[in-house]
Amino acid sequence: TGFLLLVALIPLNALAVGLTGGTIGKWLFGIRILRPDGRPIGISAAMERELQAWAVGEACGVPIICLFTLWGGYRSLRDKGHAAWDLPAQRVAVHRSGALQVVLSIVGVVGFLACFAMAYGG
């Protein structure tokens, strides 16, 4: 069911990212995906991005492996300024920082782990 949920959320995430630059999860982690000029990337570009993020960043929802690919995506974002599935010339990740962001990120990690445990832990 976790796999099907991930696949079902791809179009909804693409719609949110395409129109606003973010999703609830991105808001928690302080990330927005925008064009270099600061505008949202559009729905078709966001759909392409979501499919790449699902395949590369979430390892197509494969349990345990996705934890490593998500960590790799975070490190790429932190070190290079963009995730492996983002094209810097077309999309930029804007990241919020500060004490509140640290708290929100902790809430996001705990929430992700709880959802992961419910989906795959039985």
N, C-alpha and C positions, 0 to 999 in steps of 0.2 A: 504493500500500500504506500510506503514511503516513496518508492520509485514513481508510481502513478501520480502521486501528489506533486512531485518535482516537475514531471512532464506537464501536468495540468496548469501549474503556476507560470510556466514560461510565457504564454501570451499575456497574462495579467501583469507580470513583471515588465515585459517589453512595453506594454501600454503605459505603465507608470513611469518607467525610465525615459521612454520616448517623449512623453509630454512634460515631465517635471524634473527629470534628472535623477530621481531617486525612488526608493521603496521604503517600507517601514524598516527593513533590516539595514538598508544603507543609512537611513536617518539615525538608527541606533549607533552605528559605527562611524557616523560623521562623514559619510562619503556621498558625493554627487557626481554623476557622469554627465559631462557637458561637451559641447563643441569648443574648440579653442576660443571662440568669440563669447563664450559664456552662456549660450543658448542651449536648450535641450536638444538631444541628438536626433529626434524624430523616431517615429514608430518602426519603420522598416529597418533602420540602422540598429535600433534597440533590439528588435527581434533577432537579427543576425548576431548581435553581441550576446544576448541571452542564450542562444543555442551554443555559441562558442564557450561561454562561461559554464554552461551545463556539462559540456563534453570535457573541456580542459580543466576547469576550476572545480567542478563537482564530481569528476570522474564518472559521469552518467549515473550518479547516485549509488555507486557501489560502496557498500558499508566499509568502514575503516580506511579504505584507500582514499575516500573523499576527504577525510581529515587531513591527510598529507597534501593533497592537491589544493585544498583551501588554504592551508598554511603557506604553501608555495606561492599562491596568488597574493596573499597578504604581504609576504616578504618582497615580492616583485613590486607591489604597489609602494611599499615603504622605501625600498632601495632605488628603484628606477623611476618612480612616480607614476607607473601604470602597471596594470595587471597584464599577464601574458596574452590575454585575449583582447586587449585593447590596442588600437592603432594610434599612437601618440599624435600623429598629424590630423586625425579625424576626431579623436575623443580624448578628453583629459579628465582625470579624477581629481576632484577638489576635496580636500580633507580638512575637517574641523579639528581643532586641538584645544587643550585646556583641561582643567580638573573635572568639569562636568562631563567632558567627552570620555575621560577615563572611567567614570562611574557608568555612563551609558554603555561603553564597550564591555564592561564586566557584566552588566545586565544582559547584553546581547550574547555573550559567550555562554553564560549560564542558561539562557533561554534556548540557544542552539543545542547545547548538550542535552537539555531536558527533552526537546523535540526529537533529537536523534535517538535517545534512549527509549522514548515511547514508540517511535516508528520501527526500530530495529531490535529493541531489547525485549519486546513482548509485553 
